[in-house]
Amino acid sequence: MPNTDCLTYLKAILSKDVEAARYRAGKDQPERRPIVITISRDYGAGGELIGAELSHYLGIPVYDREILRLIAERSKTSELHVEPHDEQVTSGLTSFIFSTITGTNAHAALYRRYLYDVVSDLGRQDGILIGRGAHLVLRDQPIFRVRVIASLETCAERIAEDEGIDIEAATRRVKDINAKRHQSIQTLFSDIDKKCSLENAHNFDLVINTDRIAPEDAVPLVLIGLRQAGFCIHDNHAKTRA
């Protein structure tokens, strides 16, 4: 769970937001915009854990492999065909992998079209989208874009512990998966955005290095960032903590 002191501080801030909201209750207020968070992450950096904790705290859904299922539906492809390739998909879905899954001579642009359709639909409502270049697909919308990174050593140690493999194998796995994720972004988006690289911090609103800040302790940082970016989160907070 997130650090108790941090969450206590955050609750104090949110309580003032609630008081302000009550004060404004008698006035016409614009409709609350959806809370949409995209999380781009290094393998082993803990992005999925941060997404799960945010989902619990805010009471909004996480979309990770669900994005793959929706793409499969859009492309008329059975989930059974997508499932065996999920690890490769998570590492970076290229046109070649997509062709293997669908049994068609698909081009990267075709997959990108399905990806844009699915992510754009999800971006119209509250949700946390993990990976798949969602921060680029929704770049023109008012979303909060998070990048979660960590050193190779930290990521490898976590993967070795989580998967019960030796540190050498974990290091190779982290290198391989991160390389595929970076290549996937370049394959899918470089023709429309020359600065799409995951190394480009300008593509994100908040970059968190989990070498020294544990993933579970990073949640308050995201919540405060959301608040400072103008998202109304007290309604969700009150709902999930009632």
For each residue, the residues with C-beta under 8 A, 3 or more apart:
1: 4 53 216
2: 6 7 53 57 216 217 218 219 220
3: 6 7 216 217 220
4: 1 7 8
5: 8 9
6: 2 3 9 10 217 220
7: 2 3 4 10 11 220
8: 4 5 11 12
9: 5 6 12 13 220
10: 6 7 13 14 220 223 224
11: 7 8 14 15 237
12: 8 9 15 16
13: 9 10 16 17 224 227
14: 10 11 17 18 227 233 234 237
15: 11 12 18 19
16: 12 13 19 20
17: 13 14 20 21 227 232 233 234
18: 14 15 21 22 234 238
19: 15 16 22 23
20: 16 17 23 24
21: 17 18 24 25 232 234 235
22: 18 19 25
23: 19 20
24: 20 21 27 29
25: 21 22 29
26:
27: 24
28:
29: 24 25
30:
31:
32: 232 235
33: 142 231 232
34: 123 124 125 126 127
35: 58 60 126 127 144 226 231 232 233 236
36: 122 123 125 126 127 128 129 138 141 142 143 144
37: 51 54 127 128 129 143 144 145 146 222 226
38: 128 129 130 134 135 138 143 144 145 146
39: 47 48 50 51 128 129 130 131 146 147 148
40: 47 131 133 134 135 145 146 147 148 198 204
41: 45 46 47 48 50 130 131 147 148 149
42: 45 47 148 149 150 155 174 178
43: 91 155 159 173 174 177 178 181
44: 150 154 155 156 158 159 170 174
45: 41 42 148 149 150 154 155 210 215
46: 41 49 50 148 150 158 210 214 215 216 218
47: 39 40 41 42 50 51 130 131 146 148 215
48: 39 41 51 52 64 130
49: 46 52 53 215 216
50: 39 41 46 47 53 54 146 148 208 215 216 218 219 222
51: 37 39 47 48 54 55 62 64 128 130
52: 48 49 55 56 62
53: 1 2 49 50 56 57 215 216 219
54: 37 50 51 57 58 60 62 128 219 222 223
55: 51 52 58 59 60 61 62 128
56: 52 53 59 240
57: 2 53 54 219 223 237 240
58: 35 54 55 126 223 233 236 237 240
59: 55 56 236 239 240
60: 35 54 55 126 127 128 236
61: 55 126 127 128
62: 51 52 54 55 66 127 128 130
63: 66 67 122 127 128 129 130
64: 48 51 67 130 131
65: 68 69 86 90
66: 62 63 69 70
67: 63 64 70 71 115 118 119 122 129 130 132 134
68: 65 71 72 82 86 89
69: 65 66 72 73 79 82
70: 66 67 73 74 118 121 122
71: 67 68 74 75 77 82 111 114 115 118
72: 68 69 75 77 78 79 81 82 101
73: 69 70 76 77
74: 70 71 114 117 118
75: 71 72 102 110 114
76: 73
77: 71 72 73 81 82 101 102
78: 72 81 82
79: 69 72 82 83
80: 83
81: 72 77 78 84 85 101 102 103
82: 68 69 71 72 77 78 79 85 86 89 101
83: 79 80 86
84: 81
85: 81 82 88 89 97 100 101
86: 65 68 82 83 89 90
87: 90 91
88: 85 91 92 93 97 180
89: 68 82 85 86 92 93 97 101
90: 65 86 87 131 177
91: 43 87 88 176 177 180 181 184
92: 88 89 177 180 181 182 183 184 185 187
93: 88 89 97 98 111 132 184
94: 97 98 108 183 184 187
95: 98 99 106 107 108 110 111 187
96: 99 100
97: 85 88 89 93 94 100 101
98: 93 94 95 101 102 106 108 110 111
99: 95 96 102 103 104 105 106
100: 85 96 97 103
101: 72 77 81 82 85 89 97 98
102: 75 77 81 98 99 106
103: 81 99 100
104: 99
105: 99
106: 95 98 99 102 110 111
107: 95 110 111
108: 94 95 98 111 112 187 188
109: 112 113
110: 75 95 98 106 107 113 114
111: 71 93 95 98 106 107 108 114 115 188
112: 108 109 115 116 188 189
113: 109 110 116 117
114: 71 74 75 110 111 117 118
115: 67 71 111 112 118 119 132 133 137 188
116: 112 113 119 120 137
117: 74 113 114 120 121
118: 67 70 71 74 114 115 121 122
119: 67 115 116 122 123 129 132 134 137 138
120: 116 117 123 124 137 138
121: 70 117 118 124
122: 36 63 67 70 118 119 125 127 129 134
123: 34 36 119 120 127 129 134 137 138 141 143
124: 34 120 121
125: 34 36 122
126: 34 35 36 58 60 61 236
127: 34 35 36 37 60 61 62 63 122 123
128: 36 37 38 39 51 54 55 60 61 62 63
129: 36 37 38 39 63 67 119 122 123 132 134 138
130: 38 39 41 47 48 51 62 63 64 67 134
131: 39 40 41 47 64 90 134 181
132: 67 93 115 119 129
133: 40 115 136 137 184 185 188 189 196
134: 38 40 67 119 122 123 129 130 131 137 138
135: 38 40 138 139 143 145 147 203 204
136: 133 139 185 189 193 196 203
137: 115 116 119 120 123 133 134
138: 36 38 119 120 123 129 134 135 141 143
139: 135 136 203
140:
141: 36 123 138
142: 33 36 230
143: 36 37 38 123 135 138
144: 35 36 37 38 205 206 222 225 226 229 231
145: 37 38 40 135 203 204 205 206
146: 37 38 39 40 47 50 204 205 206 207 208 222 225
147: 39 40 41 135 198 201 203 204 206 207 208
148: 39 40 41 42 45 46 47 50 207 208 210 215 218
149: 41 42 45 207 208 209 210
150: 42 44 45 46 154 155 158 209 210 211
151: 154 155 211
152: 155 156 171 174 175
153: 156 157
154: 44 45 150 151 157 158 210 211
155: 42 43 44 45 150 151 152 158 159 174 178
156: 44 152 153 159 160 167 170 171 173 174
157: 153 154 160 161 167 170
158: 44 46 150 154 155 161 162
159: 43 44 155 156 162 163 165 170 173 174
160: 156 157 163 164 165 166 167 169 170
161: 157 158 164
162: 158 159
163: 159 160 170 173
164: 160 161
165: 159 160 169 170 173
166: 160 169 170
167: 156 157 160 170 171
168: 171 172
169: 160 165 166 172 173
170: 44 156 157 159 160 163 165 166 167 173 174
171: 152 156 167 168 174 175
172: 168 169 175 176
173: 43 156 159 163 165 169 170 176 177
174: 42 43 44 152 155 156 159 170 171 177 178
175: 152 171 172 178 179
176: 91 172 173 179 180
177: 43 90 91 92 173 174 180 181
178: 42 43 155 174 175 181 182
179: 175 176 182 183
180: 88 91 92 176 177 183 184
181: 43 91 92 131 177 178 184 185 198
182: 92 178 179 185 186 197 198 199
183: 92 94 179 180 186 187
184: 91 92 93 94 133 180 181 187 188
185: 92 133 136 181 182 188 189 190 196 197 198
186: 182 183 189 190 196 197
187: 92 94 95 108 183 184 190
188: 108 111 112 115 133 184 185
189: 112 133 136 185 186 192 193 196
190: 185 186 187 193 194 196
191:
192: 189 196
193: 136 189 190 196
194: 190
195: 200 202 203
196: 133 136 185 186 189 190 192 193 200 203
197: 182 185 186 200 203
198: 40 147 181 182 185 203
199: 182
200: 195 196 197 203
201: 147 204 207
202: 195
203: 135 136 139 145 147 195 196 197 198 200
204: 40 135 145 146 147 201 207
205: 144 145 146 225 229
206: 144 145 146 147 221 222 225
207: 146 147 148 149 201 204
208: 50 146 147 148 149 213 218 221 222
209: 149 150 212 213
210: 45 46 148 149 150 154 213 214 215 218
211: 150 151 154
212: 209
213: 208 209 210 217 218 221
214: 46 210 217 218
215: 45 46 47 49 50 53 148 210 218
216: 1 2 3 46 49 50 53 219
217: 2 3 6 213 214 220
218: 2 46 50 148 208 210 213 214 215 221 222
219: 2 50 53 54 57 216 222 223
220: 2 3 6 7 9 10 217 223 224
221: 206 208 213 218 224 225
222: 37 50 54 144 146 206 208 218 219 225 226
223: 10 54 57 58 219 220 226 227 233
224: 10 13 220 221 227 228
225: 144 146 205 206 221 222 228 229
226: 35 37 144 222 223 229 231 233
227: 13 14 17 223 224 230 231 233
228: 224 225
229: 144 205 225 226
230: 142 227
231: 33 35 144 226 227
232: 17 21 32 33 35 235
233: 14 17 35 58 223 226 227 236 237
234: 14 17 18 21 237 238
235: 21 32 232 238 239
236: 35 58 59 60 126 233 239 240
237: 11 14 57 58 233 234 240 241
238: 18 234 235 241 242
239: 59 235 236 242
240: 56 57 58 59 236 237
241: 237 238
242: 238 239
